[in-house]
Amino acid sequence: MTKPFMFLTCLIPSPSNPKASIDVYLEPLIDDLNKLWNGIWTYDVSKKQNFLMRAALMWTINDFPAYVMLFGWSTHGRLACLHCMEHTKTFTLNYGRKSCWFDCHRRFLTTDHPFRRNKKAFRKGEVETDRTPPRLTPSQVWRRVKDYPKVTENGVTRIDGYGNWHNWIKRSIFWDLPYWKDNLLRHNLNVMHIERNFFDKTKDNDKSRKGLSLYCGRKDLQLKPQSNRWLLKPKANYTFTKDESKIVCRWIKELKMPYGYSSNLARCANIEKGSIHGMKSHDCHVFMETLLLVAFSSLPMHVLNPLIEISHFFKDLSSTTLKEHSLKMLEENIPIILCKLERIFPPRFFDSMEHLPVHLPYEAWLGGLV
């Protein structure tokens, strides 16, 4: 690798990961960025003269768990979404005690959409009347966080109200940049990380079926008591039979892809067990956007169609050209797609990663190409 293409990488593996205390490592970087904002005299070799060079940090690109380190907002619990914040409608499942984002997307629909009045397909007996959560302006976010302690001065301390009406754990060191409080987009979500978590879901277990009668009317998915006191888990319409799983795995095993398009997907398929394992983020990205339609074609159409729609959503969002009217359509369509998925999958399937796509078109509108 030649010098112009070299860059510094800092890897801090667990359990030594500093988490929220990463601000200590970022302090020299922030000092340099502040100097660059004011300007540094630099020599231009092409013009053979000095000039005042200025630079600014536009945003960071990170996966969702990194928000706790860079933004200071914890991504755990019912307030994990930093866009919805305290306006979320998340609830805790009785079995498993996990935060669930099931039926949190009807509020993003237009006020006259029929899904809002549906009392059977979503939360049992509930009609959605709330509107889309408000988006805080940069100055509103700054007013909330400006008096919170900094890790570099006080260490990590618990802030009053954490987990109840906010998820702040610190004031991020990025707020020391004079222009940071004016940025519309400060931290950009990694779409491929969300794709992988969306694709790599295995939550159709007994716990996911136990609470169905409490939240929605899915009698076809509820556990059936047997005479021997065991509970029978009915086959869901979104799952394959053993033979169908083996057919899909054999198809992946024999699949030929253009050189450099993806890694060797054949290594991820186990025909005997009928399972797929070890797929990396880019593998999930390729499968989600190009192979899903063929691989899942044996599913019922009312199950397959929403999966195709979410596949097209990620593909359109990751395209090399983004137009304003296209992003507007994506923003209007994604809550409908998520609501369709909520009519198929059990509530336990919907955690914060299944909720985040509803905010991705807005981030793409601010930040540009994914």
URCORGI-V733324 format. One record per residue. N is the residue number from 1. D_FIRST is the distance of its C-alpha to the first C-alpha in Angstrom with 1 decimal. Layout:
n=(N,N)
d_first=(D_FIRST,D_FIRST)
This chain:
n=(1,2,3,4,5,6,7,8,9,10,11,12,13,14,15,16,17,18,19,20,21,22,23,24,25,26,27,28,29,30,31,32,33,34,35,36,37,38,39,40,41,42,43,44,45,46,47,48,49,50,51,52,53,54,55,56,57,58,59,60,61,62,63,64,65,66,67,68,69,70,71,72,73,74,75,76,77,78,79,80,81,82,83,84,85,86,87,88,89,90,91,92,93,94,95,96,97,98,99,100,101,102,103,104,105,106,107,108,109,110,111,112,113,114,115,116,117,118,119,120,121,122,123,124,125,126,127,128,129,130,131,132,133,134,135,136,137,138,139,140,141,142,143,144,145,146,147,148,149,150,151,152,153,154,155,156,157,158,159,160,161,162,163,164,165,166,167,168,169,170,171,172,173,174,175,176,177,178,179,180,181,182,183,184,185,186,187,188,189,190,191,192,193,194,195,196,197,198,199,200,201,202,203,204,205,206,207,208,209,210,211,212,213,214,215,216,217,218,219,220,221,222,223,224,225,226,227,228,229,230,231,232,233,234,235,236,237,238,239,240,241,242,243,244,245,246,247,248,249,250,251,252,253,254,255,256,257,258,259,260,261,262,263,264,265,266,267,268,269,270,271,272,273,274,275,276,277,278,279,280,281,282,283,284,285,286,287,288,289,290,291,292,293,294,295,296,297,298,299,300,301,302,303,304,305,306,307,308,309,310,311,312,313,314,315,316,317,318,319,320,321,322,323,324,325,326,327,328,329,330,331,332,333,334,335,336,337,338,339,340,341,342,343,344,345,346,347,348,349,350,351,352,353,354,355,356,357,358,359,360,361,362,363,364,365,366,367,368,369,370)
d_first=(0.0,3.8,6.7,8.5,6.7,6.8,10.3,12.9,14.5,17.9,19.4,23.1,24.7,28.4,30.9,29.3,28.3,29.9,31.0,33.1,32.4,28.7,30.2,30.2,26.4,26.2,28.7,26.3,24.4,27.8,28.9,26.0,26.7,30.3,29.6,27.5,30.4,32.8,30.6,28.6,29.1,25.9,25.5,24.8,23.4,24.5,28.1,28.1,29.9,29.6,29.8,30.3,27.3,28.2,26.1,27.3,26.0,27.3,27.0,25.1,24.1,25.1,27.1,30.8,31.1,28.8,31.6,33.5,30.7,29.7,33.0,35.5,37.3,37.7,37.0,39.6,43.3,45.2,43.7,40.1,39.7,38.8,40.1,43.5,43.8,47.4,48.6,47.2,49.7,48.0,50.3,50.1,50.9,53.9,52.3,49.0,49.2,46.0,45.6,46.1,45.3,47.8,49.9,47.9,47.1,50.5,50.7,47.8,50.0,52.5,55.8,57.7,55.4,57.5,55.0,56.1,59.6,58.8,60.3,59.6,56.0,54.3,55.7,59.2,61.8,59.6,59.4,56.4,57.6,54.8,52.6,48.8,47.7,47.3,43.9,43.8,42.9,40.3,43.2,45.0,42.0,41.7,45.4,45.1,42.2,42.8,45.3,43.4,42.0,38.5,36.7,35.7,39.4,41.4,39.1,39.4,43.0,44.9,46.0,49.6,49.8,46.5,46.7,50.0,49.2,45.6,42.4,41.1,40.0,38.8,38.1,34.3,32.7,31.4,35.0,34.7,32.9,35.8,34.9,34.1,37.7,37.8,34.8,36.1,33.0,31.3,29.5,28.5,28.9,26.2,28.1,26.3,27.3,30.9,30.8,29.9,32.7,35.0,34.4,34.3,37.8,40.3,43.1,46.1,47.8,51.3,50.5,49.3,52.6,55.0,54.9,55.3,59.0,58.4,56.1,56.6,59.0,57.0,59.7,58.0,55.1,57.3,57.9,61.2,63.4,64.8,68.0,66.3,64.8,61.3,59.5,58.3,55.1,55.7,53.0,51.3,51.0,47.2,46.6,46.5,48.9,47.7,48.0,46.1,43.2,43.0,43.1,40.2,38.1,39.0,38.0,34.5,34.3,35.0,33.0,30.5,27.8,25.6,22.3,19.7,22.7,22.9,22.5,25.2,28.2,30.5,29.4,30.8,34.2,37.0,39.9,42.4,42.1,41.5,38.7,35.1,32.7,29.1,28.0,24.8,24.8,23.4,25.9,28.7,27.5,27.8,31.0,32.6,32.1,32.6,34.2,36.6,39.5,39.6,39.1,41.7,44.2,46.9,47.3,50.3,49.8,50.6,47.7,45.3,45.7,44.4,41.4,40.7,41.2,38.7,36.2,36.8,36.6,33.0,32.1,33.7,32.1,28.6,29.3,27.4,30.5,32.8,36.2,38.5,41.3,39.0,37.9,41.6,42.5,39.8,41.2,44.7,43.9,41.8,44.8,46.9,44.3,44.1,47.9,48.1,45.9,48.1,51.0,49.5,47.5,49.1,48.6,46.3,43.6,43.2,41.2,39.1,36.3,38.8,40.1,36.9,36.6,39.7,37.8,34.6,36.0,37.0,33.5,32.1,34.8,33.7,29.9,29.4,27.3,26.3)
